[in-house]
Amino acid sequence: MNDKAVTLDAEELLDSTISADQRNVTKWANMMNKGTVHAVEGLSKIVGRDIKVTSFNLRTVSADDICDMVGGPETNMVGVYLSIQSGAPGHILLLYPPKIARGLIDMLMGQRSSNSYELEEIEQSALAEVGNIVGSYFLNSIADDTGIRFVPSPPQVMMDMAGLIVSVALEDILGRQYTDDIFVMETEFRSEDKKLNGVLMILPSTDFLTIVRQHTEQ
């Protein structure tokens, strides 16, 4: 799998809670990009298909606007959610349209394509394992660069409107900070045959951003 080239604007990456010079911000952002590329590589391995990063964005958005990044708060999605439980708090979300999630499950389980969007327990377990691998690849990459050990929570599979899925992470982050602005790392990915696409969304707390940044400056 080839890494997707990313153009970074250091000014846009600065949150009001973080202070750093341009070189350190760019270094930090490149580390995040490397982590997301590794995460998509993990997905590629588990499904046995070449999957490429098609876009990588880091930005600060209002909590009210974050669901617009995935089609709006009422868009039906299938999400796999993990929280970062040690090292520094944060959240990881894999989001798929229901049709794509169904296709991914059929691909993983080697079964005929199904038109049903209802997921049996064993099918949810298959999606959860995908989330576990993707999250672990991302966190291991960041750990290699910082020396910080990160442990993800057990993955949760959610089938609901995007607003409700994302709210799980937002409630925790907003409870830890004094601003409604959320820092988001959003990676879109797609297989060459276009049968698999989705969004990997990293929602770090300000504590996560500060700790990781400090380690990049050492």
N, C-alpha and C positions, 0 to 999 in steps of 0.2 A: 504494500500500500504506500502510495506517495503522499508526503505531507503537502497540505495546501498552503501556498504562500499567503501570508497575511500582512496587510499594510496597517501599521499602527499609528494612531495620532495620540501622542502622550497626553496632550491637554485634555482630551475627552475622557481619559481613563482616570482622572483624579476625582475622588469623592471629597466632600467637604471635611470628612473625618480623617483623611489621609494626606500627609505631606511628604513629597519626595521629589528629587530632581528628575529631569527627563530621562537620563540614562537608566536610573533605577526603575522607573515606571516601565520603560520599554523592556528591560530585563525581566521584570516581574510578569508583564503581559506575555512575553514569549514563553515563559515557563508555563503559564496557564494554557497557552496554545498547544505546547508540547503535551501537556496532560490530557487535553481533550482529543488530540490526535491519537494518543495511546489508547484512550478509552474506546474510540471508534475502531481501532485495530483489534481490540478485544472482542467487539461485536462482530467484526469481520471473521475472526477465527471461529467463534461459536456457531455462526450460521453457514460457514464454508463458502462465502461469497466475497468478492472484492468490493469493499464499501469505501467511499471517499468522502472527505469533508468538502462540502460545497460552499459553506460560508462560516465565518467565525467572527463574532461580534462581542465586544465588551462595552457596556454602557451603563449609565445610571438612569433609571426610569422611576417615575412615580409608581407607588404600589397600586394605584387605581388603574394604571395603564399597562401593567405587566402582562395581562392576559391578551392584550391586542397583539402581542408578539406571536401568539399561537392561534390567531383567528377570532379572538373575542371570548369573553367570559362564558358565553352560552354554547360555545362549540363543543360538541361531544368528542371526548378524547379517552384514550387508554393511557394511564400513567403508571410508571414504576418509580416509587419514591424511596430515597434513602437519606437519613440524616447522618452528619459527621459527628461522632460521639466523643472523640478524644482528639487531642492535639489542638484543635480550634474548631468552634462550631460553624456549621454550614449545612447546605442541603443540595441534593442531587436529584434531578428529575429527568426521566426519559419519557417523552411524549409521542404517541403515535395516533393517527386517525384510526378509528375502529377497523376499517377494512384492511389497513396495513398491519395492524396488530394481529388480526386473524391470519393473514398471509404468513406473517413471521412465525406464528405458532405452528401452522401446518408445515412450514419449512423445517422447523426444529424437530417436530415429532414425526416427520416423514409420512404424513397422512394426506389423503386427498383434500383438495381445496373445499372449504365449507363456506356456505353463504350465511351461516349463523354468527352473529356477533356476541352471543352469550358464551361465556367462558367457564368451562368446568374447572374443578379444583386443580386437577393435574395440569391443565392448560395455563392456569394462573401461575402455577409453580414454575412452569417453563419460562414464562415471561419474567418472573421474579429472579430466576437464575441469570437471565440476560442482564437485568439491572445490577445484580451482584457483581458480575464479571466486569461490566462497564465501569461501575463505581470504583471497584478495586483497582482496575488499571489506571484510572485517573488519579486516585489518591496515592498509589504506589509511585507514580511518576513524580508527583509533587514531593513525596517523602524522599525520593532519591536526590532531589535538588536542594531540599531544605534540612534534611536530617530530622524532621518532625514525623512522628508516627501517628498516622490517622487511622481510625477504625470506623467503618461504616456500620450503620444499624442493619438489622435484617430488612430486606426490601419488602415494600408493601405495594400490591397491585390495586389500582383504583380505576374504576370505569364510571366516569361522571362528566359533568361539564368542566371545562378547563378552569373556570373560576374557582370551583370547589376544590379541585385537585391542587392548584397552586396555593390556595389559602392555607393549607397545612404548613407550608414553609414560611409564608408571609407572616403568620401570626407569631411564630417564634422570633423571626428577625426583627419585626417591629417592636416586639416586647423587650428587645435588647438595646435599642437605639432611640435617639431623640428626633429623628427625621423620618419622613415617609418615603424618602428616596431609597431605592433598592439597587444595589450593584448586581448586574446580571452578566453572566458569560453564556452566550447562546451559540450553539454549534448545530448547523443543519448538515445532514448526511444523506447519501443516496447510493444505492447499488447501481452498477452500470446498466442493468436491465430495467431499472426504474421500478422494480417490484417491491423495493424496501426503501423507505425514507422516514425520517423522523427528526426530532429535535432533542438534543442533550442540553439541558439547562442547569447551570451551576449557580446557586444563590448563596454566596458567602455572607456570613455576618461581618460586621465591621471588625470584630475581634480577629476573625480568620484573615481578613485582608491585612490588618496591621501586623500580625505575627508572621505571616508569610513574607510580607515586604521586609520586615526587619531581618529575616534570615537571608534574603537575597542581597542585602547590603553588607553582610559580613564578609 
